[in-house]
């Protein structure tokens, strides 16, 4: 008897399941999805459209309704593929053009949005303020950096610690520096942009020379960086971004020398230098993930190098209000090509304010980050860098930014015997940087 009851129950369950999985048809999917759309039941609409597609039913308005359901929940990265799929079938609707554009913009995929915009109606182009060519952004940022351990280093007895004796010892201690940076971005073609940056850096250091007595002298370095960066899209969503950073400067060199009568003397002379770094970055977007790869090659401080980095950005909310990017760096060196640093960065939007941060750690010497835009080409190395930025808008076109950077730097007090390097003492100091800037978006 009990077996018969079990069989009856199993039969009833299978019958209910079969009824629940009753095959949908086009008319029913269109009717139910439209009702859910009118009632603004976005999660239910997404779930229903997923079930319909599992049964092989998909059409223009179902794609649009699915996109709108995601869009109205602020999940623009989930919405964009459905709008693009619908747009591929019919480009005539202005309301769909607007959804395509803003779902990409709010996903952080600006170049893709600009790639579609030239094919919109004139009315829509005017509404979104689109121009096929022209200046898109101007920005100015200035900052000040200082060494909190400068006074301690300046008075430290390096000659005693190194048992200098009659040898020659020298050290160069960072005091502070300031920089002024100008950015210009312009659109050359709908899917091709060009970014420029010109930066001036003025560095103040203290030279210490120990040679049968100690003598000190302030020295200055003046450096200019010119950065050019084209960015375009190949195919549907492959972003290509090569860049070239040209660095040139001049500075003081304070050193001792022997006169003809073998008496010791000191002089302050000028020297000049030039460095260059070429970078190429590629990345794409897959749902809430954006993986990328970057290659750098150049010459810094008369040392040639290559560097490779890879990252993946994750958008947990399917928009730019929250994102996190782990990144790993590899570099050529004395021991071959291998890992040298890792980093993690991210950002969050709170109301109108956007916060971003970055943490880097590893062997960072002559280090390149941010697609060749930020280059550590001054002497020394670092194993930790922390940066935080606060962005806030003023109206529709202006944005202010404030940054703070905390970084440790290791340099060397160098000892020479008979004109050759014989010994060195490493010292570490903490560098603080505060910057502020304004950008004007056209």
C-alpha positions in Angstrom: 0.0 0.0 0.0 2.8 2.4 0.9 4.6 1.7 -2.4 1.4 2.6 -4.3 1.1 5.9 -2.4 4.8 6.7 -3.2 4.2 6.0 -6.9 1.1 8.2 -6.9 3.0 11.0 -5.3 5.9 10.8 -7.7 3.4 10.8 -10.6 1.7 13.9 -9.3 5.0 15.7 -8.8 6.1 14.8 -12.4 2.7 16.0 -13.7 3.0 19.3 -11.9 6.6 19.8 -13.2 5.6 19.0 -16.7 2.8 21.6 -16.5 5.2 24.1 -15.0 7.6 23.5 -17.9 4.9 23.8 -20.5 6.4 25.2 -23.6 5.9 29.0 -24.1 5.0 30.5 -27.4 5.8 33.8 -29.0 2.4 35.5 -28.4 2.4 34.5 -24.7 6.0 35.7 -24.2 5.2 39.0 -25.9 2.0 39.5 -23.8 3.5 38.5 -20.4 6.8 40.4 -20.9 4.9 43.5 -21.9 2.6 43.3 -18.8 5.7 42.9 -16.5 7.2 45.9 -18.3 4.2 48.0 -17.7 4.0 47.0 -14.1 7.8 47.8 -13.8 8.5 44.4 -12.3 12.1 44.4 -13.4 13.5 41.3 -11.6 10.5 39.2 -12.7 10.8 40.5 -16.3 14.5 39.5 -16.4 13.7 36.0 -15.0 10.8 35.5 -17.4 12.9 36.6 -20.4 15.7 34.2 -19.4 13.2 31.3 -19.3 11.8 32.3 -22.7 15.2 32.3 -24.3 15.9 28.9 -22.8 12.9 27.7 -24.8 14.3 29.4 -28.0 12.1 32.5 -28.0 13.8 35.9 -28.5 12.8 38.9 -30.5 13.4 42.7 -30.7 11.0 43.9 -28.1 12.0 41.2 -25.6 15.6 42.3 -26.0 14.6 45.9 -25.4 12.5 45.1 -22.4 15.3 43.1 -20.9 17.7 45.9 -21.4 15.3 48.4 -19.8 14.8 46.1 -16.8 18.5 46.1 -16.2 18.9 49.8 -17.0 16.2 50.9 -14.5 18.0 49.0 -11.8 21.2 50.9 -12.5 22.9 47.7 -13.9 24.2 49.3 -17.1 26.8 46.7 -18.0 24.0 44.1 -17.9 21.7 46.3 -19.9 24.1 47.3 -22.7 24.4 43.9 -24.5 20.6 43.7 -24.9 20.3 47.2 -26.3 23.2 46.5 -28.7 21.5 43.3 -29.8 18.2 45.1 -30.5 20.0 48.0 -32.2 21.8 45.5 -34.5 18.3 44.6 -35.8 16.8 48.1 -36.0 18.7 51.4 -35.8 15.7 53.7 -36.5 14.3 54.3 -33.0 15.7 57.4 -31.3 14.8 56.1 -27.9 16.8 53.0 -28.5 19.8 55.1 -29.7 19.6 57.0 -26.4 19.6 53.7 -24.4 22.5 52.4 -26.4 24.6 55.5 -25.8 23.9 56.0 -22.1 24.1 52.3 -21.2 27.7 52.3 -22.6 28.6 55.7 -21.1 27.4 54.7 -17.6 29.3 51.4 -18.0 32.5 53.4 -18.5 32.7 52.3 -22.1 32.9 55.9 -23.6 34.8 55.0 -26.8 32.2 52.4 -27.7 29.4 54.9 -27.1 31.2 57.4 -29.4 31.6 54.7 -32.0 27.8 54.3 -32.3 26.8 58.0 -31.9 27.7 59.1 -35.5 25.0 56.8 -36.9 22.3 58.3 -34.6 19.7 60.9 -35.9 20.6 64.5 -35.9 18.1 65.1 -33.1 19.7 62.5 -30.9 23.2 63.8 -31.6 22.1 67.2 -30.5 20.4 65.8 -27.4 23.5 64.0 -26.2 25.8 66.8 -27.2 27.9 64.6 -29.6 30.5 66.0 -31.9 32.5 63.8 -34.2 35.7 65.7 -33.8 37.1 68.4 -31.5 38.5 69.0 -28.0 36.8 66.9 -25.3 38.8 67.7 -22.2 41.2 70.2 -20.7 42.7 69.8 -17.2 45.3 71.3 -15.0 46.8 69.7 -11.9 49.5 70.8 -9.5 51.2 69.2 -6.5 53.8 69.4 -3.9 55.9 66.5 -2.5 58.2 66.5 0.5 60.6 64.2 2.4 59.6 64.0 6.1 63.0 62.6 7.0 65.1 65.2 5.2 66.5 67.0 8.3 67.5 63.6 9.9 69.2 62.4 6.8 71.0 65.7 6.3 72.7 65.4 9.7 73.2 61.7 9.8 76.9 60.6 10.1 77.1 58.4 7.0 80.9 58.7 6.9 81.2 57.2 10.3 78.7 54.4 9.6 80.6 53.5 6.4 84.1 53.7 8.0 84.9 56.1 5.2 88.5 57.0 6.2 90.3 58.6 3.2 87.7 57.3 0.7 85.2 59.5 -1.1 81.5 59.4 -0.1 78.5 61.1 -1.4 74.8 61.2 -0.9 71.9 63.1 -2.5 68.8 63.7 -0.3 65.4 64.7 -1.6 64.0 67.7 0.1 60.9 68.5 -1.9 59.5 68.9 -5.4 56.6 70.6 -7.1 54.9 69.8 -10.4 52.4 71.4 -12.8 50.6 69.3 -15.3 48.4 70.2 -18.3 46.1 67.7 -20.1 44.4 68.0 -23.5 42.2 65.4 -25.1 40.5 65.6 -28.4 38.5 63.4 -30.7 40.1 62.8 -34.1 37.4 60.5 -35.3 34.3 59.0 -33.6 36.2 55.9 -32.4 39.7 57.5 -32.2 40.9 59.9 -29.5 44.2 61.5 -28.8 45.4 62.5 -25.3 48.3 64.9 -24.6 50.1 65.8 -21.3 52.9 68.3 -20.6 54.3 68.2 -17.1 57.0 70.3 -15.4 58.7 69.0 -12.2 61.1 71.1 -10.1 63.1 69.0 -7.6 65.2 70.3 -4.7 67.9 68.0 -3.2 70.8 68.4 -0.9 74.2 67.0 -1.9 76.5 65.8 0.8 80.2 65.1 -0.1 82.5 63.5 2.5 86.2 63.7 1.6 88.5 64.4 4.5 85.7 66.6 5.8 82.1 67.2 4.8 80.7 69.8 2.5 77.0 70.3 1.5 75.3 72.1 -1.3 71.7 72.5 -2.4 71.1 71.2 -6.0 68.1 71.5 -8.3 66.6 69.3 -11.1 64.2 70.7 -13.8 62.4 68.1 -15.7 59.7 68.1 -18.5 57.5 65.2 -19.6 55.6 65.1 -22.8 53.1 62.3 -23.1 51.0 61.4 -26.2 48.4 58.7 -26.2 46.1 57.7 -29.1 43.2 55.4 -28.2 40.8 53.6 -30.6 38.6 50.6 -30.9 39.2 47.7 -33.3 36.2 45.5 -34.1 33.3 45.7 -31.7 35.1 46.3 -28.3 38.8 45.8 -28.4 40.5 48.9 -27.1 44.0 49.7 -28.2 46.0 52.4 -26.4 49.7 53.0 -27.4 51.6 55.9 -25.8 55.0 57.6 -25.8 56.4 59.4 -22.8 59.4 61.7 -23.6 61.4 62.8 -20.5 64.1 65.5 -20.6 65.7 67.6 -18.0 68.8 69.2 -16.5 70.2 69.4 -13.0 73.1 70.3 -10.8 75.9 67.9 -10.0 78.0 68.7 -6.9 81.2 66.7 -6.6 84.8 66.8 -5.4 87.9 66.6 -7.6 91.7 66.9 -7.4 93.6 69.9 -8.5 96.9 69.6 -10.4 98.7 70.0 -7.1 96.6 67.1 -5.7 94.6 69.5 -3.4 90.9 68.7 -3.0 88.3 71.0 -4.4 84.5 70.9 -5.0 82.4 72.2 -7.9 78.8 72.6 -8.9 78.2 71.8 -12.6 75.2 71.3 -14.9 74.2 68.1 -16.5 71.3 67.1 -18.8 69.5 63.8 -19.5 66.7 62.3 -21.6 64.6 59.2 -21.1 61.8 57.7 -23.2 59.2 55.0 -22.5 56.9 53.4 -25.1 53.7 51.6 -23.9 50.9 49.7 -25.5 47.8 48.6 -23.6 44.8 46.5 -24.8 41.6 45.7 -23.0 38.0 44.7 -23.6 34.8 44.2 -21.7 32.9 41.0 -20.9 29.9 41.6 -18.8 31.1 42.9 -15.4 34.7 42.2 -16.1 37.3 44.1 -18.1 40.6 42.3 -18.6 43.7 44.1 -20.0 47.3 43.7 -20.9 50.1 46.3 -21.1 53.6 46.3 -22.5 56.3 48.9 -21.7 59.8 49.3 -23.1 62.2 52.2 -22.7 65.4 53.7 -21.2 65.5 55.3 -17.8 68.7 56.5 -16.1 70.7 55.0 -19.0 69.2 51.6 -18.3 67.1 49.8 -20.9 64.2 47.6 -19.7 60.9 45.9 -20.7 57.9 45.6 -18.5 54.7 43.6 -18.8 51.5 44.0 -16.7 48.1 42.4 -16.7 44.9 43.3 -14.8 41.2 42.6 -14.6 38.6 45.2 -13.5 35.5 43.9 -11.8 32.3 45.9 -11.5 30.2 44.1 -8.8 27.2 46.5 -9.3 27.4 46.3 -13.1 28.2 50.0 -13.3 31.0 52.4 -12.5 29.8 53.3 -9.0 32.0 50.5 -7.6 35.0 48.7 -9.1 38.2 46.9 -8.1 41.3 46.2 -10.2 44.0 43.8 -9.2 47.2 44.1 -11.3 50.4 42.2 -11.6 53.7 43.5 -13.1 56.7 41.7 -14.6 60.0 43.3 -15.6 63.4 42.4 -17.1 66.3 42.6 -14.7 69.7 41.2 -13.8 68.0 37.9 -13.0 66.0 37.7 -16.2 62.3 38.5 -16.7 60.1 38.0 -13.7 57.6 39.3 -11.3 58.4 42.6 -9.7 55.3 44.2 -8.3 51.6 43.9 -7.6 48.9 46.4 -7.1 45.2 46.8 -6.3 43.1 49.8 -7.1 39.4 50.6 -7.0 36.8 53.3 -6.8 33.4 54.1 -5.3 30.8 56.8 -5.9 29.0 58.3 -3.0 26.3 60.7 -4.2 28.2 63.2 -6.4 31.6 62.4 -4.9 33.9 59.7 -6.4 36.6 58.1 -4.3 39.5 56.1 -5.7 42.5 54.4 -4.2 45.6 52.4 -5.1 48.1 50.2 -3.3 51.3 49.1 -4.9 54.0 46.8 -3.5 57.1 45.1 -4.8 60.4 46.1 -6.4 59.6 49.4 -8.0 62.7 50.9 -9.5 62.5 52.8 -12.8 58.9 51.7 -12.6 56.1 52.4 -15.1 52.4 52.5 -14.3 49.1 53.8 -15.8 49.9 53.1 -19.5 53.2 54.9 -19.4 51.7 58.0 -17.8 53.4 57.8 -14.4 57.1 56.9 -14.5 59.4 56.7 -11.5 62.6 57.8 -13.2 64.4 59.5 -10.3 67.1 57.6 -8.4 66.1 55.2 -5.8 63.5 52.4 -5.5 60.3 51.8 -3.6 58.5 48.8 -2.3 55.2 50.5 -1.2 53.0 53.2 -2.6 49.5 54.3 -1.4 47.4 56.8 -3.2 43.9 58.2 -2.5 41.9 60.6 -4.7 38.6 62.5 -4.2 36.7 63.8 -7.2 33.7 66.0 -7.1 31.9 67.8 -9.9 30.9 71.5 -10.3 28.0 71.7 -12.7 28.0 69.5 -15.7 31.4 70.3 -17.2 33.8 70.9 -14.4 35.4 68.4 -11.9 37.8 69.0 -9.1 40.3 66.4 -7.8 42.4 66.2 -4.6 45.0 63.4 -4.1 47.3 62.2 -1.4 50.3 59.9 -2.1 52.4 58.2 0.6 55.5 56.3 -0.7 58.7 55.0 0.9 61.9 55.4 -1.1 65.3 53.7 -0.7 68.4 55.4 -2.0 72.2 54.9 -1.5 75.0 56.8 0.2 77.8 55.7 -2.2 81.5 55.1 -1.3 84.3 55.3 -3.9 87.8 54.0 -3.5 90.3 55.1 -6.1 87.5 56.4 -8.2 85.5 53.1 -8.2 82.4 52.1 -6.3 83.5 50.1 -3.2 80.7 50.3 -0.7 77.2 51.7 -0.2 74.8 52.4 2.7 71.1 52.2 1.9 68.7 54.6 3.6 64.9 54.9 3.4 62.7 57.9 3.8 59.0 58.6 3.5 57.7 60.9 0.8 54.3 62.7 1.0 52.6 64.2 -2.0 49.5 66.4 -2.1 47.9 67.5 -5.4 44.9 69.3 -6.6 43.4 69.9 -10.0 40.5 70.9 -12.2 39.2 69.4 -15.5 36.8 70.9 -18.0 34.8 68.3 -20.0 33.4 69.6 -23.3 
